[in-house]
């Protein structure tokens, strides 16, 4: 198996990486947000089942 960072052969103590350096490079990418799953923006409502503050649902105070 090849190291996903530099393509050298992986070494057992650092599997799937070849060295501590490549493992640290990968960790740094994760921590900085270099790896992300594409998706909608954070402010978009995709119907998660939780009513928003302006949704008109469960506004008992307005009905009184």
N, C-alpha and C positions, 0 to 999 in steps of 0.2 A: 504494500500500500504506500502511496506517495503522500508526503506532507502537503496539506491543503494550502500552506502559505508559500513554500519555496519549491515544492515538487521533489525534494530529495527523499530517499527512502525513510520511512518512519522508524523510529527507535522505540523499543518496548517501554522504557521508563516514561516516555513522553507521548505515547500513542494517543491520538493519531498523528502527532507532530514528530519532527526529527530532533528537536532540541527544546530546551527551556525557553530560548529566545523566541522561537516560532509560537510556542504556547502562549507566551506573554504578548506577542503581537496580536494573536487572535483574541485574547482577553481584553486587550486595549480597544480593539475594534468593537467588541460587544459593549463595553462600558461607555464608549463615545457615541454609540448609536449608529455605528457603521453598518450594522446588519439590521434590516427592518423588513417587515412584511408590508407590501404595498396595500393601501386601503384608503378609505375615505378620510376626510379631515376630522379633527377632533371635535369640531363644533357642529358636525352634521348629525341630525336626528334620524336614526335608521330604525325606529320603532323597536326599541329595546324592552318595551313593556313597562317602563317607568315613566309616569306622566311628568312632564316638565312644569316649571312654575307658571307658564302661561297657557297650559293645555286646556284649561276649562274643566278638567276632571278633578274630583275630590276637593272642590272649593266650597266646603260647607259654610265658611264664614261669609261668603258673598250671598248665599241664599237666605240668610237670616234677616 
